[in-house]
């Protein structure tokens, strides 16, 4: 796990699926639900695929990608939705980031 990103969760507008990494299955149901709503809402409004990933430093990153010829993908809307999510879910995202750092530290011992 060291040196590579670890996916927390993601949503895919093409196949209308949501994914939560089993590493995080012990997160409280309410937090899991909030993550799902946030991710699905972002891709529903902008399209593409969104993943929330922890980088090697433990920082939570929003990653967006789209199919090569997806002319309906809205990069601007995606950026705006992510910015809104970062503000409106700031406390949640900070707590998840702290959770990941503690979990990673515990597993490295």
Secondary structure by P-SEA (a helix, b strand, c coil): cccbbbbccccccccbbbbbccccccccaaaaaaaaaaaaaaaaacccbbbbbbccccbbbbbbbbccccccccaaaaaaaaaaaaaaaaaaaaaaaaaaaaaaaaaac
